[in-house]
Amino acid sequence: MGRVEALNAYRTLLRATRKTFAGDKLMLTESAVEVRRKFEENRQLTSEAEAQRLLEEAREASHFITNMIVQAKLNSSGGYVVKPDKEHAGATLEVPSEELLRKSNNDVS
């Protein structure tokens, strides 16, 4: 796999996570760790076909993170607000239950 191609895919994934999870320290940290781990796992890869498959997976992951995930933000009244951007046009919106959001919020406290 070309080093430049892999580095570009890595940076694109990190940019996608930084934009999508802006303001969520836990998700920013965890997603950066996971992206790094996946790329490190395949650092010594020599199969060109496998490298191209993994690069395609990285492109798909970047697209998914950018276009299919919207962070819900806790507002001052205790509810959650979801503000999709233009990238999310046409996507199906799945809003997690209040119970799941509360549990998730309590896990990071």
HELIX and SHEET records of a PDB file:
HELIX    1   1 ARG A    3  THR A   20  1                                  18    
HELIX    2   2 LYS A   25  GLU A   41  1                                  17    
HELIX    3   3 GLU A   48  MET A   68  1                                  21    
HELIX    4   4 LYS A   86  HIS A   88  5                                   3    
HELIX    5   5 GLU A   98  VAL A  108  1                                  11    
SHEET    1   A 2 ALA A  72  LEU A  74  0                                        
SHEET    2   A 2 TYR A  80  VAL A  82 -1                                        
END                                                                             
